């Protein structure tokens, strides 16, 4: 196994994730991460209008699962996206999105620079 791959066990899920930095990730993985974050960011902007628990958000969250060390912000985003209360939904989705981006940056998986 190359030394660039450091295996870590995530909290409670039993799966393993690598802490490979963004610069060494294959281009297709960088694109998937950037598109997933873009979809979730769009959900944050639309969440005040109505529920955002749609298929594309579910797929984006599922795509980010191997890249986040903790699962709670992904679960929180999905739970908040399905709330009926507008204010609670907006606050929950925004907080969860910030947690997801923070974890991705901490893991070295996301930068604001476009991977394309």
PyMOL CGO cylinders between C-alpha atoms (Angstrom):
from pymol import cmd
from pymol.cgo import CYLINDER

trace = [
    CYLINDER, 0.00, 0.00, 0.00, 1.48, 3.41, -0.94, 0.3, 1, 1, 1, 1, 1, 1,
    CYLINDER, 1.48, 3.41, -0.94, 2.46, 5.68, 1.91, 0.3, 1, 1, 1, 1, 1, 1,
    CYLINDER, 2.46, 5.68, 1.91, 0.14, 8.42, 0.55, 0.3, 1, 1, 1, 1, 1, 1,
    CYLINDER, 0.14, 8.42, 0.55, -2.85, 6.36, 1.72, 0.3, 1, 1, 1, 1, 1, 1,
    CYLINDER, -2.85, 6.36, 1.72, -3.47, 6.51, 5.44, 0.3, 1, 1, 1, 1, 1, 1,
    CYLINDER, -3.47, 6.51, 5.44, -6.42, 4.36, 6.46, 0.3, 1, 1, 1, 1, 1, 1,
    CYLINDER, -6.42, 4.36, 6.46, -8.64, 5.66, 9.20, 0.3, 1, 1, 1, 1, 1, 1,
    CYLINDER, -8.64, 5.66, 9.20, -11.78, 4.21, 10.68, 0.3, 1, 1, 1, 1, 1, 1,
    CYLINDER, -11.78, 4.21, 10.68, -14.75, 6.54, 10.76, 0.3, 1, 1, 1, 1, 1, 1,
    CYLINDER, -14.75, 6.54, 10.76, -16.96, 6.97, 13.80, 0.3, 1, 1, 1, 1, 1, 1,
    CYLINDER, -16.96, 6.97, 13.80, -19.23, 4.00, 14.26, 0.3, 1, 1, 1, 1, 1, 1,
    CYLINDER, -19.23, 4.00, 14.26, -19.91, 3.07, 10.66, 0.3, 1, 1, 1, 1, 1, 1,
    CYLINDER, -19.91, 3.07, 10.66, -17.22, 0.39, 10.32, 0.3, 1, 1, 1, 1, 1, 1,
    CYLINDER, -17.22, 0.39, 10.32, -16.12, 1.64, 6.93, 0.3, 1, 1, 1, 1, 1, 1,
    CYLINDER, -16.12, 1.64, 6.93, -12.66, 3.00, 6.20, 0.3, 1, 1, 1, 1, 1, 1,
    CYLINDER, -12.66, 3.00, 6.20, -11.74, 6.21, 4.47, 0.3, 1, 1, 1, 1, 1, 1,
    CYLINDER, -11.74, 6.21, 4.47, -8.46, 7.50, 3.16, 0.3, 1, 1, 1, 1, 1, 1,
    CYLINDER, -8.46, 7.50, 3.16, -7.07, 10.89, 4.05, 0.3, 1, 1, 1, 1, 1, 1,
    CYLINDER, -7.07, 10.89, 4.05, -5.53, 11.46, 0.65, 0.3, 1, 1, 1, 1, 1, 1,
    CYLINDER, -5.53, 11.46, 0.65, -5.10, 15.19, -0.10, 0.3, 1, 1, 1, 1, 1, 1,
    CYLINDER, -5.10, 15.19, -0.10, -7.06, 16.88, -2.90, 0.3, 1, 1, 1, 1, 1, 1,
    CYLINDER, -7.06, 16.88, -2.90, -4.01, 17.32, -5.11, 0.3, 1, 1, 1, 1, 1, 1,
    CYLINDER, -4.01, 17.32, -5.11, -3.42, 13.57, -5.30, 0.3, 1, 1, 1, 1, 1, 1,
    CYLINDER, -3.42, 13.57, -5.30, -7.06, 12.55, -5.75, 0.3, 1, 1, 1, 1, 1, 1,
    CYLINDER, -7.06, 12.55, -5.75, -7.95, 11.37, -9.25, 0.3, 1, 1, 1, 1, 1, 1,
    CYLINDER, -7.95, 11.37, -9.25, -9.71, 14.03, -11.31, 0.3, 1, 1, 1, 1, 1, 1,
    CYLINDER, -9.71, 14.03, -11.31, -13.01, 12.12, -11.41, 0.3, 1, 1, 1, 1, 1, 1,
    CYLINDER, -13.01, 12.12, -11.41, -13.16, 12.02, -7.60, 0.3, 1, 1, 1, 1, 1, 1,
    CYLINDER, -13.16, 12.02, -7.60, -12.45, 15.75, -7.36, 0.3, 1, 1, 1, 1, 1, 1,
    CYLINDER, -12.45, 15.75, -7.36, -15.26, 16.38, -9.84, 0.3, 1, 1, 1, 1, 1, 1,
    CYLINDER, -15.26, 16.38, -9.84, -17.71, 14.16, -7.91, 0.3, 1, 1, 1, 1, 1, 1,
    CYLINDER, -17.71, 14.16, -7.91, -16.89, 15.97, -4.66, 0.3, 1, 1, 1, 1, 1, 1,
    CYLINDER, -16.89, 15.97, -4.66, -17.21, 19.42, -6.26, 0.3, 1, 1, 1, 1, 1, 1,
    CYLINDER, -17.21, 19.42, -6.26, -20.52, 18.55, -7.93, 0.3, 1, 1, 1, 1, 1, 1,
    CYLINDER, -20.52, 18.55, -7.93, -21.90, 17.06, -4.72, 0.3, 1, 1, 1, 1, 1, 1,
    CYLINDER, -21.90, 17.06, -4.72, -21.00, 20.21, -2.77, 0.3, 1, 1, 1, 1, 1, 1,
    CYLINDER, -21.00, 20.21, -2.77, -22.57, 22.32, -5.54, 0.3, 1, 1, 1, 1, 1, 1,
    CYLINDER, -22.57, 22.32, -5.54, -25.82, 20.32, -5.33, 0.3, 1, 1, 1, 1, 1, 1,
    CYLINDER, -25.82, 20.32, -5.33, -25.90, 20.66, -1.54, 0.3, 1, 1, 1, 1, 1, 1,
    CYLINDER, -25.90, 20.66, -1.54, -25.16, 24.41, -1.80, 0.3, 1, 1, 1, 1, 1, 1,
    CYLINDER, -25.16, 24.41, -1.80, -28.10, 24.73, -4.22, 0.3, 1, 1, 1, 1, 1, 1,
    CYLINDER, -28.10, 24.73, -4.22, -30.24, 22.90, -1.67, 0.3, 1, 1, 1, 1, 1, 1,
    CYLINDER, -30.24, 22.90, -1.67, -29.21, 25.46, 0.95, 0.3, 1, 1, 1, 1, 1, 1,
    CYLINDER, -29.21, 25.46, 0.95, -30.33, 28.30, -1.32, 0.3, 1, 1, 1, 1, 1, 1,
    CYLINDER, -30.33, 28.30, -1.32, -33.65, 26.59, -2.15, 0.3, 1, 1, 1, 1, 1, 1,
    CYLINDER, -33.65, 26.59, -2.15, -34.52, 25.30, 1.32, 0.3, 1, 1, 1, 1, 1, 1,
    CYLINDER, -34.52, 25.30, 1.32, -36.40, 28.45, 2.36, 0.3, 1, 1, 1, 1, 1, 1,
    CYLINDER, -36.40, 28.45, 2.36, -38.86, 27.90, -0.52, 0.3, 1, 1, 1, 1, 1, 1,
    CYLINDER, -38.86, 27.90, -0.52, -39.73, 24.29, 0.29, 0.3, 1, 1, 1, 1, 1, 1,
    CYLINDER, -39.73, 24.29, 0.29, -38.49, 20.82, 1.13, 0.3, 1, 1, 1, 1, 1, 1,
    CYLINDER, -38.49, 20.82, 1.13, -35.24, 19.78, -0.52, 0.3, 1, 1, 1, 1, 1, 1,
    CYLINDER, -35.24, 19.78, -0.52, -35.24, 16.05, 0.26, 0.3, 1, 1, 1, 1, 1, 1,
    CYLINDER, -35.24, 16.05, 0.26, -34.99, 15.13, -3.41, 0.3, 1, 1, 1, 1, 1, 1,
    CYLINDER, -34.99, 15.13, -3.41, -33.10, 12.41, -5.28, 0.3, 1, 1, 1, 1, 1, 1,
    CYLINDER, -33.10, 12.41, -5.28, -30.16, 14.60, -6.33, 0.3, 1, 1, 1, 1, 1, 1,
    CYLINDER, -30.16, 14.60, -6.33, -29.54, 15.68, -2.74, 0.3, 1, 1, 1, 1, 1, 1,
    CYLINDER, -29.54, 15.68, -2.74, -29.67, 12.06, -1.59, 0.3, 1, 1, 1, 1, 1, 1,
    CYLINDER, -29.67, 12.06, -1.59, -27.16, 11.07, -4.29, 0.3, 1, 1, 1, 1, 1, 1,
    CYLINDER, -27.16, 11.07, -4.29, -24.84, 13.97, -3.38, 0.3, 1, 1, 1, 1, 1, 1,
    CYLINDER, -24.84, 13.97, -3.38, -24.91, 12.98, 0.30, 0.3, 1, 1, 1, 1, 1, 1,
    CYLINDER, -24.91, 12.98, 0.30, -24.26, 9.34, -0.60, 0.3, 1, 1, 1, 1, 1, 1,
    CYLINDER, -24.26, 9.34, -0.60, -21.34, 10.37, -2.83, 0.3, 1, 1, 1, 1, 1, 1,
    CYLINDER, -21.34, 10.37, -2.83, -19.74, 12.32, 0.03, 0.3, 1, 1, 1, 1, 1, 1,
    CYLINDER, -19.74, 12.32, 0.03, -20.13, 9.52, 2.57, 0.3, 1, 1, 1, 1, 1, 1,
    CYLINDER, -20.13, 9.52, 2.57, -16.68, 7.96, 1.96, 0.3, 1, 1, 1, 1, 1, 1,
    CYLINDER, -16.68, 7.96, 1.96, -15.00, 11.37, 2.16, 0.3, 1, 1, 1, 1, 1, 1,
    CYLINDER, -15.00, 11.37, 2.16, -16.39, 12.53, 5.52, 0.3, 1, 1, 1, 1, 1, 1,
    CYLINDER, -16.39, 12.53, 5.52, -14.89, 11.14, 8.73, 0.3, 1, 1, 1, 1, 1, 1,
    CYLINDER, -14.89, 11.14, 8.73, -18.09, 11.67, 10.68, 0.3, 1, 1, 1, 1, 1, 1,
    CYLINDER, -18.09, 11.67, 10.68, -21.55, 10.85, 9.42, 0.3, 1, 1, 1, 1, 1, 1,
    CYLINDER, -21.55, 10.85, 9.42, -23.60, 13.28, 11.53, 0.3, 1, 1, 1, 1, 1, 1,
    CYLINDER, -23.60, 13.28, 11.53, -23.61, 16.30, 9.17, 0.3, 1, 1, 1, 1, 1, 1,
    CYLINDER, -23.61, 16.30, 9.17, -24.80, 14.14, 6.28, 0.3, 1, 1, 1, 1, 1, 1,
    CYLINDER, -24.80, 14.14, 6.28, -27.63, 12.68, 8.37, 0.3, 1, 1, 1, 1, 1, 1,
    CYLINDER, -27.63, 12.68, 8.37, -28.48, 16.13, 9.75, 0.3, 1, 1, 1, 1, 1, 1,
    CYLINDER, -28.48, 16.13, 9.75, -28.69, 17.59, 6.23, 0.3, 1, 1, 1, 1, 1, 1,
    CYLINDER, -28.69, 17.59, 6.23, -31.09, 14.87, 5.10, 0.3, 1, 1, 1, 1, 1, 1,
    CYLINDER, -31.09, 14.87, 5.10, -33.25, 15.12, 8.23, 0.3, 1, 1, 1, 1, 1, 1,
    CYLINDER, -33.25, 15.12, 8.23, -33.38, 18.92, 8.03, 0.3, 1, 1, 1, 1, 1, 1,
    CYLINDER, -33.38, 18.92, 8.03, -34.16, 18.84, 4.30, 0.3, 1, 1, 1, 1, 1, 1,
    CYLINDER, -34.16, 18.84, 4.30, -37.42, 16.99, 4.98, 0.3, 1, 1, 1, 1, 1, 1,
    CYLINDER, -37.42, 16.99, 4.98, -38.71, 19.30, 7.72, 0.3, 1, 1, 1, 1, 1, 1,
    CYLINDER, -38.71, 19.30, 7.72, -41.99, 21.12, 7.14, 0.3, 1, 1, 1, 1, 1, 1,
    CYLINDER, -41.99, 21.12, 7.14, -41.08, 24.17, 9.21, 0.3, 1, 1, 1, 1, 1, 1,
    CYLINDER, -41.08, 24.17, 9.21, -39.38, 26.72, 6.91, 0.3, 1, 1, 1, 1, 1, 1,
    CYLINDER, -39.38, 26.72, 6.91, -37.16, 28.33, 9.55, 0.3, 1, 1, 1, 1, 1, 1,
    CYLINDER, -37.16, 28.33, 9.55, -36.09, 25.04, 11.12, 0.3, 1, 1, 1, 1, 1, 1,
    CYLINDER, -36.09, 25.04, 11.12, -35.38, 23.56, 7.69, 0.3, 1, 1, 1, 1, 1, 1,
    CYLINDER, -35.38, 23.56, 7.69, -33.27, 26.55, 6.63, 0.3, 1, 1, 1, 1, 1, 1,
    CYLINDER, -33.27, 26.55, 6.63, -31.27, 26.58, 9.86, 0.3, 1, 1, 1, 1, 1, 1,
    CYLINDER, -31.27, 26.58, 9.86, -30.72, 22.82, 9.89, 0.3, 1, 1, 1, 1, 1, 1,
    CYLINDER, -30.72, 22.82, 9.89, -29.69, 22.55, 6.24, 0.3, 1, 1, 1, 1, 1, 1,
    CYLINDER, -29.69, 22.55, 6.24, -27.31, 25.51, 6.53, 0.3, 1, 1, 1, 1, 1, 1,
    CYLINDER, -27.31, 25.51, 6.53, -25.67, 24.18, 9.70, 0.3, 1, 1, 1, 1, 1, 1,
    CYLINDER, -25.67, 24.18, 9.70, -25.31, 20.69, 8.22, 0.3, 1, 1, 1, 1, 1, 1,
    CYLINDER, -25.31, 20.69, 8.22, -23.86, 22.07, 4.97, 0.3, 1, 1, 1, 1, 1, 1,
    CYLINDER, -23.86, 22.07, 4.97, -21.27, 24.05, 6.92, 0.3, 1, 1, 1, 1, 1, 1,
    CYLINDER, -21.27, 24.05, 6.92, -20.37, 20.90, 8.86, 0.3, 1, 1, 1, 1, 1, 1,
    CYLINDER, -20.37, 20.90, 8.86, -19.97, 18.88, 5.65, 0.3, 1, 1, 1, 1, 1, 1,
    CYLINDER, -19.97, 18.88, 5.65, -17.72, 21.48, 4.02, 0.3, 1, 1, 1, 1, 1, 1,
    CYLINDER, -17.72, 21.48, 4.02, -15.67, 21.80, 7.18, 0.3, 1, 1, 1, 1, 1, 1,
    CYLINDER, -15.67, 21.80, 7.18, -15.10, 18.03, 7.34, 0.3, 1, 1, 1, 1, 1, 1,
    CYLINDER, -15.10, 18.03, 7.34, -14.16, 17.87, 3.67, 0.3, 1, 1, 1, 1, 1, 1,
    CYLINDER, -14.16, 17.87, 3.67, -11.65, 20.69, 4.09, 0.3, 1, 1, 1, 1, 1, 1,
    CYLINDER, -11.65, 20.69, 4.09, -10.23, 19.17, 7.26, 0.3, 1, 1, 1, 1, 1, 1,
    CYLINDER, -10.23, 19.17, 7.26, -9.75, 15.86, 5.43, 0.3, 1, 1, 1, 1, 1, 1,
    CYLINDER, -9.75, 15.86, 5.43, -8.06, 17.71, 2.56, 0.3, 1, 1, 1, 1, 1, 1,
    CYLINDER, -8.06, 17.71, 2.56, -10.78, 16.68, 0.12, 0.3, 1, 1, 1, 1, 1, 1,
    CYLINDER, -10.78, 16.68, 0.12, -12.30, 20.02, -0.91, 0.3, 1, 1, 1, 1, 1, 1,
    CYLINDER, -12.30, 20.02, -0.91, -10.98, 23.37, -2.07, 0.3, 1, 1, 1, 1, 1, 1,
    CYLINDER, -10.98, 23.37, -2.07, -12.90, 26.31, -3.48, 0.3, 1, 1, 1, 1, 1, 1,
    CYLINDER, -12.90, 26.31, -3.48, -10.92, 26.09, -6.73, 0.3, 1, 1, 1, 1, 1, 1,
    CYLINDER, -10.92, 26.09, -6.73, -12.88, 24.37, -9.48, 0.3, 1, 1, 1, 1, 1, 1,
    CYLINDER, -12.88, 24.37, -9.48, -11.45, 20.93, -10.34, 0.3, 1, 1, 1, 1, 1, 1,
    CYLINDER, -11.45, 20.93, -10.34, -12.46, 21.31, -13.96, 0.3, 1, 1, 1, 1, 1, 1,
]
cmd.load_cgo(trace, "trace")
